[in-house]
Amino acid sequence: MEIFLFIALIFIYMLMAFTVPALINRRVWISAYAISFLITALSIFFISNDKQTVLMQESDINWYFFLYLFGAMSVMLGLINLWIYRKSLFEMFKENTESNKDH
């Protein structure tokens, strides 16, 4: 399932790269990553850890599915965001620390 999700997100990114201005493209992908991260955090919050059971309960299956789905989506969106901001990240790590002593 993750590979299909990754292929679909890459396909959507390629379509957006040619049809949408770069600023809107960056805004869409960074907000999609933030929303995916929030839904993952919310599903972790709602999984009840107060019971020490060996097997999963029926009420937790929904939250585990959201955790799995949006956790995988966060990883894929994170990779796409790394690709979008690769020049900025490379410049940040390449930049000389001597020039930043003023700040």
Secondary structure, 3 states (H helix, E strand, C coil): CHHHHHHHHHHHHHHHHHHCCHHHHHHHHHHHHHHHHHHHHHHHHHCCCCCCCCCCCHHHHHHHHHHHHHHHHHHHHHHHHHHHCHHHHHHHHHCCHHHHCCC
